[in-house]
């Protein structure tokens, strides 16, 4: 059992109120929320360098979406500079949501 979940376990057996289950589910979801990190100038330049010289390599993207850190690995099939989007696999990722980008070996 993870340390973060231990505090909520003590309430699990006491589902005496109907609304309590949905309330506890919402509280658990709020505990999983991750704030978006601010990129340093070096990180932004590294991402820009990789995207500028991208030539069909398999890459790993880490990005923030709806309070969660997500990851995609694959080949970028489109970079749209006007809408500021990257298309990889079936994902459509905003450039300002990128947290890290690396080329897979």
TORPA-4810 file (N, C-alpha, C, O; in nm, 3 decimals):
<nodes>
NODE_1_0.085_-0.118_0.000_0.000_0.000_0.000_0.089_0.124_0.000_0.186_0.131_0.076_X
NODE_2_0.057_0.218_-0.083_0.136_0.340_-0.093_0.110_0.429_0.028_0.003_0.426_0.089_X
NODE_3_0.210_0.508_0.061_0.203_0.596_0.177_0.089_0.698_0.163_0.021_0.730_0.261_X
NODE_4_0.068_0.749_0.040_-0.037_0.851_0.019_-0.177_0.795_0.046_-0.266_0.868_0.089_X
NODE_5_-0.196_0.665_0.021_-0.329_0.605_0.034_-0.362_0.566_0.178_-0.479_0.544_0.209_X
NODE_6_-0.263_0.558_0.264_-0.290_0.510_0.400_-0.387_0.600_0.476_-0.466_0.550_0.556_X
NODE_7_-0.381_0.728_0.452_-0.470_0.818_0.524_-0.616_0.799_0.488_-0.704_0.823_0.571_X
NODE_8_-0.645_0.755_0.365_-0.782_0.737_0.322_-0.837_0.599_0.358_-0.958_0.581_0.361_X
NODE_9_-0.751_0.503_0.386_-0.796_0.367_0.414_-0.880_0.362_0.540_-0.974_0.282_0.548_X
NODE_10_-0.850_0.444_0.637_-0.926_0.439_0.762_-1.074_0.474_0.743_-1.157_0.439_0.827_X
NODE_11_-1.108_0.543_0.634_-1.248_0.576_0.609_-1.320_0.473_0.522_-1.442_0.478_0.511_X
NODE_12_-1.248_0.383_0.462_-1.306_0.288_0.366_-1.418_0.201_0.424_-1.519_0.184_0.357_X
NODE_13_-1.406_0.144_0.544_-1.513_0.055_0.591_-1.640_0.128_0.635_-1.742_0.064_0.658_X
NODE_14_-1.635_0.259_0.648_-1.749_0.334_0.701_-1.827_0.402_0.590_-1.837_0.525_0.588_X
NODE_15_-1.882_0.326_0.501_-1.962_0.382_0.392_-2.109_0.386_0.434_-2.195_0.329_0.367_X
NODE_16_-2.135_0.453_0.543_-2.270_0.457_0.595_-2.359_0.554_0.518_-2.481_0.538_0.515_X
NODE_17_-2.300_0.654_0.454_-2.377_0.750_0.375_-2.357_0.721_0.227_-2.248_0.685_0.183_X
NODE_18_-2.462_0.736_0.151_-2.456_0.709_0.007_-2.359_0.804_-0.061_-2.284_0.763_-0.150_X
NODE_19_-2.358_0.930_-0.022_-2.272_1.031_-0.084_-2.126_1.013_-0.047_-2.038_1.068_-0.113_X
NODE_20_-2.099_0.937_0.056_-1.962_0.924_0.105_-1.870_0.857_0.001_-1.754_0.897_-0.011_X
NODE_21_-1.918_0.759_-0.072_-1.835_0.690_-0.170_-1.789_0.785_-0.279_-1.671_0.784_-0.316_X
NODE_22_-1.878_0.867_-0.332_-1.838_0.961_-0.437_-1.747_1.070_-0.381_-1.655_1.115_-0.449_X
NODE_23_-1.771_1.112_-0.258_-1.686_1.213_-0.194_-1.544_1.158_-0.176_-1.447_1.226_-0.207_X
NODE_24_-1.533_1.035_-0.126_-1.401_0.975_-0.106_-1.329_0.953_-0.239_-1.207_0.969_-0.247_X
NODE_25_-1.402_0.917_-0.344_-1.342_0.900_-0.477_-1.287_1.033_-0.527_-1.179_1.038_-0.586_X
NODE_26_-1.361_1.141_-0.506_-1.317_1.274_-0.548_-1.193_1.317_-0.470_-1.102_1.376_-0.527_X
NODE_27_-1.189_1.289_-0.340_-1.073_1.323_-0.257_-0.950_1.245_-0.304_-0.841_1.301_-0.314_X
NODE_28_-0.966_1.116_-0.334_-0.854_1.036_-0.384_-0.801_1.092_-0.517_-0.680_1.098_-0.538_X
NODE_29_-0.892_1.133_-0.604_-0.852_1.190_-0.732_-0.776_1.322_-0.712_-0.678_1.348_-0.782_X
NODE_30_-0.819_1.404_-0.619_-0.750_1.530_-0.591_-0.609_1.506_-0.539_-0.519_1.585_-0.566_X
NODE_31_-0.589_1.397_-0.465_-0.456_1.365_-0.413_-0.362_1.324_-0.525_-0.241_1.337_-0.510_X
NODE_32_-0.413_1.274_-0.636_-0.330_1.233_-0.750_-0.295_1.350_-0.842_-0.213_1.334_-0.931_X
NODE_33_-0.355_1.465_-0.822_-0.333_1.581_-0.908_-0.188_1.628_-0.897_-0.133_1.640_-0.787_X
NODE_34_-0.125_1.655_-1.011_0.013_1.701_-1.017_0.014_1.840_-1.077_-0.050_1.864_-1.180_X
NODE_35_0.085_1.932_-1.015_0.097_2.066_-1.072_0.194_2.064_-1.188_0.291_1.988_-1.189_X
NODE_36_0.167_2.147_-1.286_0.253_2.156_-1.405_0.383_2.225_-1.365_0.383_2.332_-1.303_X
NODE_37_0.495_2.162_-1.402_0.626_2.219_-1.373_0.658_2.329_-1.473_0.617_2.323_-1.589_X
NODE_38_0.730_2.428_-1.428_0.778_2.534_-1.516_0.911_2.489_-1.572_1.001_2.453_-1.496_X
NODE_39_0.926_2.491_-1.705_1.051_2.450_-1.769_1.158_2.556_-1.750_1.130_2.676_-1.752_X
NODE_40_1.281_2.511_-1.731_1.393_2.604_-1.726_1.427_2.644_-1.869_1.380_2.583_-1.965_X
NODE_41_1.509_2.747_-1.882_1.551_2.792_-2.015_1.628_2.681_-2.087_1.612_2.662_-2.208_X
NODE_42_1.712_2.609_-2.013_1.790_2.499_-2.073_1.700_2.387_-2.124_1.722_2.335_-2.233_X
NODE_43_1.599_2.351_-2.046_1.506_2.245_-2.088_1.430_2.287_-2.213_1.413_2.207_-2.305_X
NODE_44_1.384_2.412_-2.216_1.310_2.462_-2.333_1.399_2.462_-2.457_1.354_2.427_-2.566_X
NODE_45_1.526_2.501_-2.441_1.618_2.501_-2.554_1.648_2.360_-2.603_1.660_2.337_-2.723_X
NODE_46_1.659_2.264_-2.510_1.684_2.126_-2.548_1.566_2.069_-2.627_1.586_2.002_-2.729_X
NODE_47_1.443_2.095_-2.581_1.324_2.050_-2.653_1.319_2.114_-2.792_1.291_2.046_-2.891_X
NODE_48_1.347_2.243_-2.799_1.347_2.313_-2.927_1.453_2.256_-3.022_1.427_2.240_-3.141_X
NODE_49_1.570_2.225_-2.970_1.679_2.168_-3.051_1.639_2.032_-3.110_1.662_2.006_-3.228_X
NODE_50_1.580_1.948_-3.027_1.538_1.815_-3.074_1.430_1.827_-3.181_1.435_1.759_-3.283_X
NODE_51_1.331_1.914_-3.157_1.222_1.930_-3.254_1.271_1.994_-3.384_1.222_1.959_-3.492_X
NODE_52_1.366_2.086_-3.374_1.417_2.152_-3.493_1.492_2.056_-3.584_1.484_2.065_-3.706_X
NODE_53_1.567_1.963_-3.522_1.648_1.869_-3.600_1.585_1.730_-3.606_1.653_1.632_-3.637_X
NODE_54_1.458_1.720_-3.578_1.389_1.590_-3.577_1.386_1.530_-3.718_1.352_1.597_-3.815_X
NODE_55_1.422_1.400_-3.726_1.427_1.335_-3.857_1.370_1.192_-3.851_1.431_1.099_-3.903_X
NODE_56_1.255_1.176_-3.787_1.187_1.047_-3.787_1.233_0.947_-3.683_1.196_0.830_-3.691_X
NODE_57_1.313_0.989_-3.586_1.357_0.897_-3.481_1.241_0.867_-3.385_1.143_0.941_-3.378_X
NODE_58_1.255_0.757_-3.313_1.159_0.724_-3.207_1.192_0.811_-3.087_1.307_0.813_-3.041_X
NODE_59_1.093_0.882_-3.037_1.116_0.971_-2.924_1.023_0.939_-2.808_0.921_0.871_-2.823_X
NODE_60_1.061_0.990_-2.692_0.978_0.976_-2.572_0.940_1.117_-2.527_1.027_1.200_-2.500_X
NODE_61_0.810_1.142_-2.520_0.757_1.270_-2.474_0.697_1.253_-2.337_0.623_1.157_-2.313_X
NODE_62_0.727_1.342_-2.248_0.658_1.347_-2.119_0.583_1.480_-2.118_0.642_1.586_-2.141_X
NODE_63_0.453_1.473_-2.090_0.373_1.595_-2.096_0.268_1.596_-1.986_0.232_1.492_-1.930_X
NODE_64_0.219_1.717_-1.956_0.120_1.738_-1.851_-0.016_1.759_-1.916_-0.031_1.838_-2.009_X
NODE_65_-0.117_1.686_-1.866_-0.252_1.703_-1.918_-0.352_1.676_-1.807_-0.349_1.570_-1.745_X
NODE_66_-0.440_1.770_-1.783_-0.549_1.756_-1.686_-0.500_1.711_-1.548_-0.563_1.627_-1.484_X
NODE_67_-0.389_1.767_-1.504_-0.340_1.736_-1.370_-0.261_1.608_-1.359_-0.233_1.562_-1.248_X
NODE_68_-0.225_1.548_-1.471_-0.149_1.422_-1.469_-0.029_1.434_-1.561_-0.033_1.503_-1.663_X
NODE_69_0.077_1.366_-1.525_0.194_1.354_-1.612_0.176_1.229_-1.697_0.159_1.119_-1.644_X
NODE_70_0.179_1.245_-1.827_0.160_1.134_-1.920_0.285_1.118_-2.006_0.368_1.208_-2.015_X
NODE_71_0.296_1.002_-2.069_0.413_0.973_-2.151_0.370_0.905_-2.281_0.281_0.820_-2.282_X
NODE_72_0.433_0.944_-2.389_0.411_0.882_-2.520_0.548_0.848_-2.578_0.643_0.925_-2.563_X
NODE_73_0.557_0.736_-2.642_0.679_0.694_-2.709_0.641_0.654_-2.851_0.549_0.575_-2.871_X
NODE_74_0.711_0.709_-2.949_0.680_0.676_-3.087_0.743_0.773_-3.184_0.837_0.844_-3.149_X
NODE_75_0.692_0.774_-3.305_0.741_0.861_-3.411_0.642_0.975_-3.430_0.522_0.952_-3.445_X
NODE_76_0.691_1.096_-3.430_0.606_1.213_-3.454_0.566_1.211_-3.601_0.652_1.202_-3.689_X
NODE_77_0.436_1.220_-3.628_0.394_1.222_-3.768_0.354_1.362_-3.814_0.335_1.385_-3.934_X
NODE_78_0.342_1.457_-3.718_0.314_1.594_-3.760_0.349_1.691_-3.647_0.320_1.665_-3.530_X
NODE_79_0.412_1.802_-3.684_0.434_1.913_-3.592_0.366_2.033_-3.654_0.403_2.076_-3.763_X
NODE_80_0.267_2.088_-3.586_0.190_2.201_-3.637_0.233_2.327_-3.562_0.189_2.350_-3.449_X
NODE_81_0.318_2.411_-3.623_0.367_2.531_-3.553_0.260_2.639_-3.537_0.271_2.724_-3.448_X
NODE_82_0.157_2.637_-3.620_0.054_2.739_-3.611_-0.042_2.713_-3.495_-0.079_2.805_-3.422_X
NODE_83_-0.081_2.588_-3.479_-0.167_2.552_-3.365_-0.085_2.511_-3.244_-0.141_2.484_-3.138_X
NODE_84_0.047_2.505_-3.260_0.141_2.468_-3.154_0.108_2.331_-3.095_0.095_2.314_-2.974_X
NODE_85_0.096_2.232_-3.187_0.062_2.095_-3.149_0.163_1.997_-3.208_0.222_2.021_-3.313_X
NODE_86_0.181_1.885_-3.137_0.260_1.772_-3.185_0.167_1.652_-3.193_0.090_1.627_-3.101_X
NODE_87_0.173_1.580_-3.303_0.092_1.460_-3.321_0.186_1.339_-3.319_0.274_1.325_-3.404_X
NODE_88_0.165_1.252_-3.222_0.246_1.131_-3.208_0.152_1.017_-3.173_0.068_1.030_-3.084_X
NODE_89_0.165_0.905_-3.243_0.070_0.794_-3.229_-0.070_0.848_-3.250_-0.095_0.911_-3.353_X
NODE_90_-0.161_0.828_-3.157_-0.296_0.885_-3.168_-0.311_1.009_-3.079_-0.420_1.065_-3.069_X
NODE_91_-0.203_1.050_-3.014_-0.208_1.163_-2.920_-0.185_1.295_-2.992_-0.108_1.304_-3.088_X
NODE_92_-0.253_1.397_-2.943_-0.239_1.534_-2.991_-0.194_1.614_-2.868_-0.271_1.632_-2.774_X
NODE_93_-0.069_1.661_-2.870_-0.008_1.721_-2.752_0.027_1.867_-2.780_0.091_1.899_-2.880_X
NODE_94_-0.016_1.954_-2.690_0.018_2.096_-2.702_0.165_2.116_-2.669_0.217_2.055_-2.576_X
NODE_95_0.232_2.202_-2.744_0.374_2.227_-2.720_0.399_2.283_-2.579_0.501_2.251_-2.518_X
NODE_96_0.308_2.364_-2.528_0.330_2.420_-2.393_0.304_2.318_-2.282_0.328_2.349_-2.165_X
NODE_97_0.256_2.199_-2.316_0.235_2.094_-2.217_0.358_2.003_-2.203_0.366_1.925_-2.109_X
NODE_98_0.453_2.013_-2.296_0.573_1.929_-2.292_0.653_1.956_-2.166_0.674_2.071_-2.127_X
NODE_99_0.698_1.849_-2.103_0.783_1.859_-1.986_0.923_1.806_-2.014_1.021_1.857_-1.961_X
NODE_100_0.932_1.704_-2.098_1.064_1.655_-2.142_1.047_1.584_-2.275_0.938_1.537_-2.310_X
NODE_101_1.156_1.576_-2.348_1.157_1.514_-2.480_1.294_1.454_-2.498_1.395_1.521_-2.478_X
NODE_102_1.298_1.326_-2.536_1.427_1.262_-2.560_1.415_1.162_-2.673_1.307_1.107_-2.699_X
NODE_103_1.526_1.139_-2.740_1.531_1.042_-2.847_1.563_0.907_-2.787_1.659_0.894_-2.711_X
NODE_104_1.483_0.805_-2.820_1.505_0.670_-2.768_1.616_0.603_-2.847_1.629_0.623_-2.968_X
NODE_105_1.696_0.524_-2.779_1.806_0.451_-2.846_1.760_0.318_-2.898_1.839_0.244_-2.957_X
</nodes>
